[in-house]
């Protein structure tokens, strides 16, 4: 499988050189995610979209303590969904080709709504399934995050390198 389009190292300079607080997995985050899905329902109903859990909360490992909620719209509703979400949430990243990220605080938890399509969605879905089946890789991922938490810039860059290495090794 073709991996994700590589980002230049300069991409990561947008992240500050400040420490990342790594928190142990919080089982309550699963409860909060279920409540959050209910909150999203009125917005997503007209698009016939179902949110899905992703990231450290899905893996039930240490992380930044945020909860990632994924959406996978079809190409024909991409722009309209972006317009609607932008009314309710602060858009942080917009790559009109394949990804949008929105942020919100809900019941004391940071939420990221990550909207993907196309090749990025295919790779991300396969990567998540692969990692869920490989406890050894999740352990390495968790350790890598702890090791590089001294700088958000380094943390994000090392996560990118880790995922690229795993994607390259996937069957």
Helices and strands as residue ranges (DSSP letters): G 9-14, H 28-45, E 52-54, H 55-59, E 67-71, G 75-77, H 78-88, E 90-95, E 99-106, E 109-116, H 118-132, H 135-147, H 152-169
